[in-house]
């Protein structure tokens, strides 16, 4: 099973400002920061 950005526990990073996030509630949609999509950390 491949990791998706909206799964609980996924660690994300903003490539613009380097803010880091952890998904605590799964859901649909695109997660963004600084008007850019977040990337999975360590990818």
C-alpha positions, 0 to 999 in steps of 0.5 A: 500500500502506497503512502498518501499525503492525507493519511494519519501520521504522514509527515509533511514539509513546505518546500518554501518556508521549511515548516513541518506538519503531521497529519492528525486527521485523515481527509480529502483535499490538497494541503498547502502552505505558502500557496504551494502544495506540501511534500511528504518529508523524506521523499 
